[in-house]
Amino acid sequence: MSTLQLLEDLYTRKVMFSDLELLWYREFAEQVVRTVLQEVQIHRRYGDPEIGREPIGTGSSFEGVKVKPELEFDFMVPIQINRPQIVFCDTDWNVPSRFGIVKTGSQQQFELQSKSIWKKDEDFETKFCTDARGYGFLLSADKIRKWFQSLCDQALPALEKSFPGSTFRFQQHDPARNLLVTKDGKELNIDIVPAIGYKNAFLVAKQCSSQINLPNEATWRLSLSTSERDFFEKMKSVLPYNSCHLKCLQVLKYLRENDDQLCLSSHFTHGLRSYYLKTALFHLVMESSPQAWAAGCLEQRLREMIKYLIDRLGEGRIPHIYLGNQRHLGNPQWRLGVPVEFFRHTEANLLEGVNPDTVKQARLRLIQISDNLEEILRQYLEEYLNGAESQSWCVVA
């Protein structure tokens, strides 16, 4: 059996969800999140940020690249505050790349507002902000996250009443409130993330973990996930019918997610984020001809994506698809509403902050996968993997 046939077989047997199965669970997850958002409206206090009632689906389940077996669904929930002023690294060097800060109104304005309409005698800054010298009060991602999570927790009785026969349990998963749902013997993993809209982008309540000249809790991670979702939609019209681009990404995601079956200490599984693989696909689609992604080119494109990652890991740099990536300004069909200012930010390196040894070991593992791709595919297609086989293609440098 050729490598292409092995890839097709793996995709059919191990990787893909049927469209109807995924759609059914996705619609159920949307109903669950809408129920949560209806309930939080009841518990939020006057003067709290407004919370949207319609969730925004993002991530692989909404991009058409979900991989078996996990049923995972990501949703952003827009929140609004009065008179926000959002600042990024292009105008303030203290703001870290890929993050933003949110300035609020003056303390005096909010104190007057709280005396007249708030049920709780606590001003806006105390409840939701952090004081940053030289900046005044900045909206705290940490406080907003905790506030939103406490509201979500109060929705449990309504969920149990609305969906009899299913069980619900909240747990922490920064920056989201993570909801585990058991339905018909299957577990759904639902992430609900509070976000602030900015033009065609969002800031999510995820703090920067690096040492910076601002309170870390005041930093909000920039998300362009809706533009990334639109990128997948755009590829449908640009690439050939029955293109292999989705299949290519899904197979590579499967290899990453399961590589620790073959190599227990796999830095490919545990050191590289799935987001890097999607980024590799985006870069290669923009830089190649549409016909390169024809249905029969799956093996070539998969190997090309692996080589792209090997090369970038060797450089210690994976450029963000949009942030600081001025090369793509000349290709307007792929901008998809992303503000031009983001392309002119400081160049964002997705590997910034990743342990260099992790990068090195992940690169070596990818080289090994590339060199032994056919045999590795055969192992995944076997009925079982015994202990000896599970490490037969893992070399520790």
Secondary structure, DSSP 8 states (H G I E B T S, - for coil): --HHHHHHHHIIIII---HHHHHHHHHHHHHHHHHHHHHHHHHS-TTS-EE-SS-EEESHHHHT---SS-EEEEEEEEEE-SS-EEE-TTT-TTS-TTEEEEE---HHHHHHHHHHH-SSS--HHHHHEEEETTTEEEE-HHHHHHHHHHHHHTTHHHHHHHSTT-EEEEEEETTEEEEEEEETTEEEEEEEEEEEEETTEEEES----S--SS-GGGEEEEE-HHHHHHHHHHHHHHS-TT-SHHHHHHHHHHHHHHHHHH-TT-HHHHHS-HHHHHHHHHHHHHHS-GGGGSGGGHHHHHHHHHHHHHHHHHHT--B-SSTT-GGGGG-GGGTTT--HHHHTSS--BTTTTS-HHHHHHHHHHHHHHHHTHHHHHHHHHSS---TTGGGTT----
